[in-house]
């Protein structure tokens, strides 16, 4: 079994870090809302958890995945990364910004 440490990347204004389970309510708010229509949603809580979990476990299986975007004041602003769910023909790069962090 391969052991892989999920990276944390820091800039002056942002930190890209592994998801924490406490990030899920904010993630679910996006995935259950109208903006999720551009990502195949809106999704139920169970479906959003499946996506959240997939975005995390791909690190272990493939060595890449999704990172949470955190602002310098600790606010959760969104996510960015590579995803590879079983329904996709190949890995896909994606990102999303939470309410209040667009524009």
C-alpha positions as CSV (number, residue, x, y, z in Angstrom):
1,X,0.0,0.0,0.0
2,X,1.3,3.4,-0.9
3,X,1.4,6.1,1.8
4,X,0.8,9.6,0.5
5,X,0.7,12.9,2.4
6,X,-1.9,15.3,1.0
7,X,0.0,18.6,0.5
8,X,-0.9,22.0,1.9
9,X,0.1,24.9,-0.3
10,X,0.3,28.4,1.0
11,X,0.5,31.8,-0.6
12,X,0.3,35.3,0.9
13,X,-3.5,35.3,0.7
14,X,-4.7,31.6,0.4
15,X,-4.0,28.2,1.8
16,X,-4.9,25.1,-0.3
17,X,-5.3,22.3,2.2
18,X,-6.9,18.9,2.6
19,X,-10.5,18.8,3.5
20,X,-11.6,18.5,7.1
21,X,-14.9,16.8,7.9
22,X,-16.1,20.1,9.3
23,X,-15.9,21.5,5.7
24,X,-18.8,19.3,4.6
25,X,-21.7,21.6,5.6
26,X,-20.3,24.5,3.5
27,X,-19.6,22.0,0.6
28,X,-23.1,20.7,0.9
29,X,-24.6,24.2,0.8
30,X,-23.0,24.7,-2.6
31,X,-23.8,21.2,-3.9
32,X,-27.5,21.4,-2.9
33,X,-28.1,24.8,-4.3
34,X,-28.9,26.2,-7.7
35,X,-25.3,26.8,-8.6
36,X,-24.7,23.0,-8.5
37,X,-26.8,22.7,-11.7
38,X,-23.6,23.3,-13.6
39,X,-22.1,20.3,-11.9
40,X,-25.0,17.9,-12.5
41,X,-26.9,18.9,-9.3
42,X,-28.4,20.0,-7.2
43,X,-27.5,17.0,-5.0
44,X,-29.0,15.4,-1.9
45,X,-26.9,15.3,1.2
46,X,-26.0,11.7,0.5
47,X,-25.0,12.4,-3.1
48,X,-22.9,15.5,-1.9
49,X,-21.2,13.3,0.7
50,X,-20.3,10.8,-2.1
51,X,-18.7,13.6,-4.1
52,X,-16.9,15.0,-1.0
53,X,-15.6,11.6,-0.1
54,X,-14.5,10.9,-3.7
55,X,-12.6,14.2,-3.8
56,X,-10.8,13.1,-0.7
57,X,-10.1,9.5,-1.3
58,X,-8.6,10.0,-4.8
59,X,-5.5,11.3,-2.9
60,X,-5.0,7.8,-1.5
61,X,-5.8,5.9,-4.6
62,X,-4.2,8.1,-7.3
63,X,-1.9,10.6,-5.6
64,X,-4.1,13.6,-6.5
65,X,-7.4,15.0,-5.4
66,X,-9.2,18.1,-4.3
67,X,-8.0,20.8,-1.8
68,X,-10.0,23.2,0.2
69,X,-9.4,26.9,-0.5
70,X,-9.0,28.9,2.8
71,X,-8.5,32.6,3.0
72,X,-5.9,34.3,5.2
73,X,-8.5,34.9,7.9
74,X,-9.5,31.2,7.9
75,X,-12.7,31.4,5.9
76,X,-13.5,28.5,3.6
77,X,-13.7,30.0,0.1
78,X,-14.1,26.9,-2.1
79,X,-12.2,24.0,-3.6
80,X,-9.8,23.2,-6.4
81,X,-8.2,20.0,-7.7
82,X,-8.4,16.9,-9.8
83,X,-11.3,14.5,-9.5
84,X,-11.7,11.0,-10.9
85,X,-15.0,9.4,-10.0
86,X,-15.9,6.0,-11.5
87,X,-18.4,7.6,-13.9
88,X,-15.8,9.8,-15.5
89,X,-13.7,8.5,-18.5
90,X,-10.6,10.3,-17.2
91,X,-9.4,12.7,-14.4
92,X,-10.9,16.2,-14.6
93,X,-9.6,19.5,-13.2
94,X,-12.3,21.4,-11.4
95,X,-12.9,24.2,-8.9
96,X,-15.8,25.9,-7.1
97,X,-16.2,29.0,-5.0
98,X,-18.6,29.2,-2.1
99,X,-21.2,31.9,-1.6
100,X,-19.6,35.3,-1.0
101,X,-16.3,34.4,-2.7
102,X,-17.2,34.9,-6.4
103,X,-16.8,37.9,-8.5
